[in-house]
Amino acid sequence: MSEPNDATFDVVILGGGSGGYAAALRAAQLDLSVALIEKGKLGGTCLHNGCIPTKALLHAAEIADNTRESEQFGVKAELVGIDMAGVNAYKDGVVSRLYKGLQGLVKGAKITYVEGTGKLVGKDTVEVDGKRYTGRNVILATGSYARSLPGLDVDGERIITSDHALRLDRVPSSAIVLGGGVIGVEFASVWRSFGVDVTIIEALPRLVAAEDEESSKALERAFRKRKINFKVGKPFEKVEKTDSGVKVTIAGGETVEAELLLVAVGRGPVTADLGYEQQGIRLDRGYVLTDERLRTGVGNIYAVGDIVPGLQLAHRGFQQGIFVAEEIAGLNPAVIDEAGIPRVTYSDPELASVGLTEAKAKEQYGADKVKVYNYNLGGNGKSQILRTAGFVKLVRVEDGPVVGVHMVGARVGEMIGEAQLIYNWEAYPAEVAQLVHAHPTQNEALGEAHLALAGKPLHAHA
């Protein structure tokens, strides 16, 4: 779309990732004039360096495992090897198709798309390459970057981030993954499926420590079975380059050697040198502080996505973008419940959750008020067909609604849709128990768990 002469818009958005482009598309739907500014590629981290390409790798890893294990299903196949050129071509093809589709959506919505590095130079103005764009409202959506640690020199060869890992042209013989959060365990899962000797090093007491403790323990059991090594409660001390790769020293003087080191210690907010503080926007460790309606408290400036403290998830940013667009348009949308945002770790096995962990529920409501039920996927027909182990765990307030759903097993991420409705609609076990779940599906496990919690178990014990 051609720009107005005065370059003044209802909304100016700095950042074209999940939060920024969602805000742009929704604002345009609501007949607001929009300028969307992005220094890289439309779609941001999620599309180009995060969610989409990593899940493509994980699917390739699943294919490798299925081929390797095919004989147990009566299919004779041989895994000859992993062709990383082919894997990358598949991954990049998925990204390219989605990227073109997103470009078409933005163009069709008559959004003014500006390529370049933007900087906030006023309470209503963003400057890009000397040109100023004034917004009656401004949305900051500048995303995140792969963090490192002091003493770690990321060289892109032996010491890499997830950005580099997505573009590896080979399968390493061995790898150390520094960080046992979502990014770390997903890459460890991929590489193990590709035949790599993997060791995860995590400073916290367990893998994916933000998840319910039982989910963490189930993932750890599965990783032991898959021969994925991990050392928890072991802070990183230093790394040295060797003739064959790297040597990492962890607490206690223990050392681990491998061909490369993946630094997966989380993502930091992209807010430095963008003019935020100069305009009076409050930052905490680089994160933009907002109220529950995502207002910064400076003019009509809002912030969404990874730069706002909380879960760094594409769908969170996406929903926040929609929320702010509707807020600007005067629709008074409901405040987003952070606990109601679904969370999925796409390792093998997958972890999926929504709502409160058992520990947080007990902290919030009191241990005597919380009831927990675990349904073992061993009793589920489709899970038996898939040969997956795991569970559905429900956390309920006594005589009240379900406040947490936690699942472990192959493909359980596909079940999180119903789980988030159960949590967000404050459903009681008896209400879910009367719903009909298709057979045979893993989704039945959610139904069975609620039947049991409602006092009428069929394939499970109450």
GIUR-V731812 format. One line per field, one symbol per residue. psi: psi as a letter, one per 40 degrees, with the letter a starting at -180 (. if undefined). burial: # if it has 24 or more other C-alpha atoms within 12 Angstrom, else .. A space follows every 10 residues. Layout:
BEGIN
psi=???
burial=???
END
This chain:
BEGIN
psi=hiiidefhid hhhhhfaddd ddddddddde fihhhhhhdb hhdaddddeb dddddddddd dddddddded deeehhihhd ihgddddddd dddddddddd ddddddddef hhhhhihihh eieehhhhfe hhhhhdihhh feaiihiaih ehgheecdhi iddddeehei hidiihhhhf addddddddd dddeeihhhh hhdieiigee iidddddddd dddddefhii hifgihdiii hidebihhhi heeiihiidi hhhffiiihg eifeedddee hhihfeihhi aeefheehaf hiiiaeehha hghddddddd ddddddddee efiihhhdde hihhhfahii hiiiaiiddd ddddehdeeh hihhhhedeh dddddefiia ihhhhihhfa ihehhhihih eedeeddddd ddddefiidd dddeihhihh iddddddddd dddeegidei h.
burial=......#### ########## ########.. .########. ########## ########## #######... .......... .#.#..##.. ##.##...#. .##..##.## ####..#### ########.. .######### #########. .#.#..#### ########.# ##.####### ########## ########## ###..##### ########## ###..#.### ##.####### #...###### .....##### ########## #..####.#. ###..##### .#####.#.# ########## ########## #########. .....#.### ########## #########. #........# ########## .##..#.### #######... ########## ######.### ####.##### .##....... ########## ####..#..# ..
END
